Amino acid sequence: MVSPTTRVTGEEVGRHQGDTRPRVKTSRSRLLASVVGNIAADTVSRPRESAQDAATPEDARARRRAKAVRHALEQLGPFYIKMGQMLSTRPDLTSDVLIEELEHLHDSVALSPFAEFGAILDQEMPSWRHLFRSIDLVNPLGSASLAQVYRVVLRDGSSAVVKIQRPRIRAQVLEDMKRMRRAARLVGRLAPGFNELIDVDAMLQVIFNGMEPELDFTVEAQNMEDARRAAREFKHITVPKVLDATPRVLVQSLAPGTSIAAADRAGFATKERKNICRDLLKFMYQGYLSDHVFHADPHPGNIFVQPGEKATLIDWGMVGRIDRSLGRKLALLMLNIAQNDAAATARTWVEMGHATARADLH
C-alpha cells in the first residue's frame, strides 16, 4: 500500500508494475481488416466444437482465427476490446471457439502505470489525498478496457474502490466509432447478403449506445444508485454504494469476495448457491420485463460472491433500456419457449425484429 500523501513518480510506479502494454507494430487499418475478415470467416464456417475438443483441420483454422481476432483487438485498444467482450456474450453471432478466446478479454487487459491515472485523479478529484488514507498501486484490482481500478482505504478505515478512466480515452473511442461506421458501410456494399443476415450498422449502433454512457462516470454512478434501490427488495444480491463521482473518476464501496467464475463453490452451502442464483435471475428478469432497465454486461467477472454475504453486481457503465412493447413481446417469447410452442416462438421472434428476404416464414 502507498500513502496518497506520498508523491509517487512514474518511474517509481513503473518499478512496481512496469509498462506491460502491447506494442502496436501493424497499422490500425490492417488490424481492423484482419478482425473483420476473421469474424466474417468465423460466422460463415460456424465451428461448434470447443477449443479443447477440436481436432479437424477446419477446427485448427478456427482456433488460429480466434487467437488472431483477440490479439488484434488488444492491439487496437479499449474500444475494440469492449466490442470483443460484447461479442463473447453473443453465441448467436459468433462460434463457441471464438467466444472461448474472446472471454479472455474480460480479465487479460494489460496493466498501465499509475502515473497515467494519477494526473487524472488530481484533475478530477483534487481532494483525493484527504479522502483516501492509502491506495494500493502495486496490485490494481482490475484493468478494464476503459479504466483501471484500485483498492483504497478511506479516512474512516473502511475499504473502497476507485475507478479511473484511461487518459484521452473519450476522444479515441469516438474516433474509433467513426472508423467502425465506415467499415460497416463498406461491408454492406461488398457483402449485401451477409449484411442482410446480420445488420452490421444496427449491431454497431447498439454497441455505441451502450458504450457512450460509459465515458461519463457520473452516468454510471446514477445507474448504480438506481440499481441499488431496485435491489433492496432482494435478500441475496446487492449493488455497490456510490461514495463520490466525477466524469472520469468513480469511488464506490468494495464488493466482498471474488468473481463468481473464480469462486470455490464448495465454500457455499447448496441452499445459499440456489438463493443467489434465484435472486440474480429474478433481478435480471425484473429489469427486462418490468423496469425495462437492466445491467447490459452481466458476465461472470461483474458478479462478486463470498460465503455468508450477498452477491454484488458491479460495473454499471452499460445499462440497457427497452420499451414496454418490446418488453411484452419478450415476456410472450419466454412463455412460448416454456410451453415448447415452436410456432408461437417463431412468430414472436420475427415480430421482435424483421425477417430477411430469404426467410421462409411459413
HULINGI-V231937 format. One record per backbone hydrogen bond with DSSP energy under -0.5 kcal/mol. NH is the residue of the N-H (numbers start at 1). CO is the residue of the C=O. If there is no record, write none. Layout:
# HULINGI-V231937
[[NH	CO] [NH	CO]]
This chain:
# HULINGI-V231937
[[2	135] [4	133] [6	3] [7	5] [9	7] [13	9] [14	10] [15	11] [16	12] [16	13] [17	13] [18	13] [18	14] [20	18] [20	111] [25	23] [31	27] [32	28] [33	29] [34	30] [35	31] [36	32] [37	33] [38	34] [39	35] [40	36] [41	37] [42	38] [43	39] [44	40] [45	41] [46	42] [54	50] [60	56] [61	57] [62	58] [63	59] [64	60] [65	61] [66	62] [67	63] [68	64] [69	65] [70	66] [71	67] [72	68] [73	69] [74	70] [75	71] [76	72] [77	73] [80	77] [81	77] [82	78] [83	79] [84	80] [85	81] [86	82] [87	83] [88	84] [89	86] [90	87] [91	89] [93	90] [94	90] [96	47] [97	47] [99	95] [100	96] [101	97] [102	98] [103	99] [104	101] [105	102] [106	103] [107	104] [108	104] [116	113] [117	114] [118	114] [119	115] [121	117] [122	118] [123	119] [124	120] [125	121] [128	125] [130	127] [131	127] [132	128] [133	153] [134	153] [135	2] [136	151] [137	135] [141	149] [142	149] [144	147] [148	164] [149	142] [150	162] [152	160] [153	134] [154	158] [155	131] [157	154] [160	152] [161	252] [162	150] [163	250] [164	148] [164	162] [165	248] [166	146] [169	166] [172	168] [173	169] [174	170] [175	171] [176	172] [177	173] [178	174] [179	175] [180	176] [181	177] [182	178] [183	179] [184	180] [185	181] [186	182] [187	183] [188	184] [189	185] [190	186] [191	187] [195	191] [196	192] [197	193] [198	194] [200	198] [203	199] [204	200] [205	201] [206	202] [207	203] [208	204] [209	205] [210	206] [211	207] [212	208] [213	209] [214	211] [215	211] [215	212] [216	213] [217	247] [219	216] [220	216] [221	217] [222	218] [223	219] [224	220] [225	221] [226	222] [227	223] [228	224] [229	225] [230	226] [231	227] [232	229] [233	230] [234	231] [238	311] [240	313] [243	251] [244	251] [246	249] [250	163] [251	244] [252	161] [253	241] [254	159] [258	305] [260	300] [260	303] [262	259] [263	259] [265	263] [267	264] [268	265] [273	269] [274	270] [275	271] [276	272] [277	273] [278	274] [279	275] [280	276] [281	277] [282	278] [283	279] [284	280] [285	281] [286	282] [287	283] [288	284] [289	285] [290	286] [291	286] [292	286] [292	287] [293	287] [294	320] [296	318] [299	297] [302	299] [303	300] [304	312] [305	258] [309	306] [311	236] [312	304] [313	238] [314	302] [314	312] [319	317] [320	294] [322	292] [327	323] [328	324] [329	325] [330	326] [331	327] [332	328] [333	329] [334	330] [335	331] [336	332] [337	333] [338	334] [339	335] [340	337] [341	336] [342	340] [345	341] [346	342] [347	343] [348	344] [349	345] [350	346] [351	347] [352	348] [353	349] [353	350] [359	356] [361	359]]
